[in-house]
Amino acid sequence: MMPDTPFGQWLMTQTDRAGLVGQLATGAHADRRFPRTGDPEAVRKHLSAMQADGDMFDAVDDAELDWLCA
């Protein structure tokens, strides 16, 4: 079952987290084109289009697991 809050919105609430997820969330706030209502795949596509560092894709994987458990 999918959480009620879209992944992009949930991720943007994670700016206080340490590590890569927190960095990803902070970057999402600064990015006007970030898919705020998108799912994890939309975020991965956006990061790919932005030529993001590979660590950010790992952060999406970690964040997705946390989001699904929220």
C-alpha positions in Angstrom: 0.0 0.0 0.0 1.3 3.4 -1.0 1.5 6.2 1.6 -1.0 9.1 1.4 1.7 11.7 1.1 3.4 11.9 -2.3 7.1 10.9 -2.2 8.3 14.3 -3.3 6.3 16.1 -0.6 7.5 13.7 2.0 11.1 14.0 1.0 11.0 17.8 1.3 10.1 17.3 5.0 13.3 15.5 5.6 15.7 18.5 5.5 16.7 18.0 9.2 18.0 14.5 8.5 21.7 13.8 8.5 23.4 12.2 5.6 22.5 11.9 1.9 18.7 11.9 2.4 19.0 15.3 4.2 21.2 16.6 1.4 18.7 15.4 -1.2 15.8 17.0 0.7 17.7 20.3 0.9 18.5 20.2 -2.8 14.8 19.5 -3.5 13.8 22.7 -1.7 16.3 24.7 -3.8 15.1 23.1 -7.1 12.1 24.8 -8.6 11.6 21.9 -11.0 11.7 19.2 -8.4 8.7 16.8 -8.8 7.0 17.6 -5.5 4.0 15.4 -6.2 6.1 12.7 -7.9 6.8 9.2 -6.9 10.4 7.8 -6.4 10.7 7.0 -10.1 9.8 10.6 -11.0 12.5 11.8 -8.7 15.1 9.4 -10.2 14.2 10.6 -13.7 14.6 14.2 -12.6 17.9 13.5 -11.0 19.1 11.7 -14.1 18.1 14.7 -16.3 20.0 17.0 -13.9 23.0 14.7 -14.1 23.1 14.3 -10.3 25.8 12.5 -8.5 25.3 8.8 -8.1 25.1 9.2 -4.3 21.8 11.0 -4.8 20.3 8.0 -6.4 21.3 5.9 -3.4 19.7 8.6 -1.2 16.4 8.1 -3.2 16.6 4.4 -2.6 17.1 4.9 1.2 14.4 7.6 1.3 11.9 5.4 -0.6 12.2 2.6 2.0 11.6 5.1 4.8 8.7 6.7 3.0 7.0 3.3 2.4 7.4 2.5 6.1 6.0 5.9 7.2 
